[in-house]
């Protein structure tokens, strides 16, 4: 059963696959000319709107139910901002477009660490508080290296997916436990990020928040379906690999909410919390999103050779570069931020002019 609530698109058919589509993938050319771009843009817009609805509604609902603001920020917000990547991953895995899945995660993490952190550091140097140095940064490095080892055979199996999900669950348990030891300043920032909603635990308001949350999920799932359809058709129509589409258009588009959140947090001087959330989101992208995605197809997710040889090692390099940059002075300086942005632009140029 297709994991999507949107009505069937006109190029889909419930009939048996055609001779040129026996692998279960959609053949190219079913979307009208120009339709792929419309689907991609519409899908990205729906993902941004849906993620905003989901994160805000889930945070307000958790506050109404008495969950501490810091727990909301460390778990619900971090996982919620990865919801578009999860929807894209499941949708793409169901049609055998595994390169879009892994390309999206690799590209999103590179965007998060090189472009978003780098640009924010250019605005103001980014400090790190204790939990990020003690837990988030090492965990991000560990999950990236584990992923690189798992894909050495160019496949993410269901067993690999189960291992990644177990890492995500363990990470969540540890950050919830460690939140009790955070400083008063950090707790205050989370309080300001998720203020208590009016009217407390009113049953009607809780029901309303649940409706908004469900609406956000529906919009995200629909947007992911549009985006994957458009990306697959665009890749096949113009001869661009699905991996490059995932690494560029999809990755940059799904990172837009994090980019906006990080810039606003930097301007408001909530930088340490924002950095922790961004790094935490990168951990969930690898462990939770790729883990769940690998559990969906019975034979796992197959990867293109260039993803395994070039893009995933570059993502790991981006992760490992962050460690000395942050540990050296417990902050990311403007010079280091500028270097990160320049490195991303060089990588983007390579993708656009060499890989296409």
N, C-alpha and C positions, 0 to 999 in steps of 0.2 A: 504493500500500500504506500502510495506516495506521501511523504511527510510534508504536506503543504495544504493550506486552507484556501488558497486562491483558486478560482475557477480554472478549468483546463484551458490552456492557451490554444489558439487555433491551429498551430502547427503540430500539436500532439495528437496522437491517435491511440485508441485502445486496442486497435487491431494488432496482430502479430507483427514483429519488426520486419522491415523489408530486407531484401537480400544483402544490401549494403549496410545494414544496421543490426547485424546479428549479435554483435557484442553488447547490445543494450544501450549504446550511445546514440544520441540524436544525430542523423546525418546533416551536413551543412546545407545551407541554401533554403531552409524551410521558413526563415524569417525574412520578411520583405526588406529590400535594400534600404538601409538607413534605420531599419527596425532594431538592429543589434545595439546601436548607440543609444537609441531611446530607451531600450530595456535596461542597459547598463546604468544610465543616468537616473532613470526612475527607480531602479533597484537600490542604488546608493542613497538616494533621497529617502526612500522608505526605511532603509536600515538606520540612517541617522535619526529620523523621527521616532522609529520604533524603539531604538536603544534609549533615547531620552525618556520616552514614556515608561519603559520598563524600569530603568534605574531610579527615576524619581518616585514612581509608584511603590516599588519594592522598598525603597529607603523610608518613605513615609509610613508604609504599612508596618515595617519593622519597628519604627519609633512608636507607633500607636500600640504595638504589642509589647513594648517595654524593652526592646533590644538596645544595648548600649550603642551610642553613636560611633564609637571607635570600632566596634565589631562590624557595624554597617559599612563603614568606610573601607575596612580591611578585607571584607569578604563579599558582601552583597554588591557594592559598587564596582569592585575589581572584577568580579565574575560577570556582572551585568554589562559592563562595557565590552566584554568579550562575546556577548550574545550574538552579534552579527557574524563574527568569525565562526561560531558554532553552527549557526543556521546555514551559512555558506558551505561549511565543511560537510555537514550531513547531506545537503542537497547535491553537492558535487560528487560525493562518494557514491550516492545511489545511482548516478548515471555513468560512473566509471571515470570521472574527470579528476583523478587523484592529484594531478599536477597543479590544478587550480587550488586545491585544498592546502597542500604543503607550500606551494608558492605564496599563497596568501599569508600563511603564518610566518614563513621566513621573511617575506617582504614587510609585513606589519611590524615584526620585532625590530628589523633594521630601521624602519621609519621611526618607531618609538624611541630607540636608543640613539640613533645618529641624528635624525632630523629634528624630532620634537625636543629631546633633551638638549641637543646642541643649540637650537634656536632659542630655547628658554634661557640657557646659560648666557647667550649673547645679550639678552635683555638684562638679566641679573644673575650673578653667580649662584649656583644651586647647592645648598648645604644638604648633608645627609644626617638624619638622626640615628640613634643607636640601633634600633630594630632593623633598619634597612641595611646597615653595615654588617650586623651580626647574622641576619637571617635572609633577607630578600636577595641581596647581591650574591651570596654563596649559593642560594637555592637556584637562582637564575642560571648561574654558571653550571651547576650540576645538571639541571634538566637539559640544557643545551648540549652538553657533552654526552649525556645518556642518549639523547635523540640521535646524535651523529653516529653513535655506536649501533643503535638499533636499525638505522637505514643503510648500513653497509652493504646489505644484500639487495638494496633498491626496493624494499617492500616494508610496509608497516603492517604486521600481522595482528590478529585479534589478541594474541598473547602480549605483543608489544603495547597494544592499546590499553590492555588491562594493567600493565606495569605503569604506564604513564598516568592513568587515572588514579592508581594507588598512591603515586607520588603527589598528585594534586590533593587528594584527601588528607594525606599526612601533612602536607604543607598548610592546609587550612586549619587542621587541629593545632599545629604548633603556633601559628600566628594568633589564633584565638587565645591560647594559653599565655603567650608572651605579651598580649595586649594589657594584661593586668599590671605589668611592670613598667609601663610607659610613663614618661614625665607628665606633670600637670600641664605644661605648655602644649605638648602634643595632643593631650586629651581635649584641651580647650579649642584647638584648631578643628578637631573632628566635631565638637559641639557646634562650632560656627558653620561648618559645612553642612551639617544635618540638624537644623534647629527643630525643637519639638513642635509637632503640628497642633493647630488649634482644636479644641473640642475633644481632646483625649481619645478614649476608646469607644466612641459612639459606634454602635453596630451598623448604622446606615453608612457612616463614613468609611468604616472598614470594608463594607461591601462595595462601596464606590471605588476605593483604592484597588480592590481585587479586579473590578471591571476594567480599570485603566491598565493594570498590569497585564491582564489577558489581551486587551487591545494592542498593547505594545508587542506582545509575543506574536500575535497574528500579523501585525505590520512587518515585523522582522522576518518572519517566515516567508511572507509574500515577497518582500523585497529581495531576500536571498534567492528565491526561485527566479525572479526576473533577472537578477544580476548574473546568476550562473548561466541561464539560458542565453542572455546577450553575450556574455564573455565567450562561451563555447562557440556560438555562431560567428562572432567577430574573429576569433582565432582561426577558424576553419575557412572563413570567407577570404581573409587577407593573408593566410599562410603564416600567422604568428603563433608561436607555441603557447599552449595553455599555461605553461609555467610562467612565461614572461607576462602574460595578462594578469596572473595571480600576483606576481611580484611587483607590478606597477599599478595599473588602474585599480584593481581590487584592493591591494594593500593600502595605497594612499587614501582611497575612498573610505575604507573601514576605519582608518586611523584619524579621520577628521574630528570625531568627538573628543578623542584624547588630546589632539592638538589644541583645540579650543579650550578644553578644561585646563590644560597645563599652562597656556599663556595667561588665562584669567587668574589662575592660582599664583603665578609668578608676579603678576601685577599687584595682587592683593597681599603678597608676602606670606602666602600659605605654601611656600615652596617645598619644605621638607616632607609634608604630608603628600603633596602632589607627586613628588619624585618616588616616594614609597609605593603609591598606588600604581604609577606607571610601570615600575619594575615588577610589582606584583601581578599586574595584568599580563606582562610578558611571560611570567612563569605559567600562568593559567593558559595562555595561548598555546604553549608547548605541551604542558602536561594534561590539562583538561580537554582542550579543544581537539588537539590531534589524537589524544587518547580515545575520546568518545567517537570521533570520526572513524578511527581504525576499527572500532567494534561493530560498525554498521554493516559493511560488506562482508560476506562470508569468507572471502579470500583475502581480506585486508585491502590496503591501498598500495598500488604499484607506483613507483616514482621514476621520472625521467633521469637519465644518466647525468645531465648537466646540473640538475637540482642537487644530486648527491655529491658530485665532484666539486661544484663551484658555489652554489647559492647557500646551501646549508653550512658548509665550512665558513663562508663569509659571515653568516649570521652568528655562528659561534665566535668568530673573531671579534665581531662587534660587541658581543656579550663580554668577552674576556678583556677587551680594551677598557671597558667601563671600570673594571676592578681597580687597576692602579690609578686611574684618573680620579676616582672617588676616595680611595684609601689614602693616597698621598697627602691630601690636605683636607680630607673630609668634606670636600665640595668640588663641584665642577666649575672651573674658572671660565672667563670669557674666551681666553685663548684656546682652551680645550674644547669649548663649545663650538667655536668657529672651525676648528679642525674636524670636529664631528660632522658639521654641516657640509664642509668641503668634501669629506670622504663620501658622504651620501650622494652628493651631486655627481661625483666621479662614477660611482656605482650605477646611478640612474642613467648617466650618459652611456655607460657600457651596455646596459640592458636595451636602451632605445636604439643605439647606433651599431652595435655589434651583434646582438642577439635577435634582432628583428629583420 
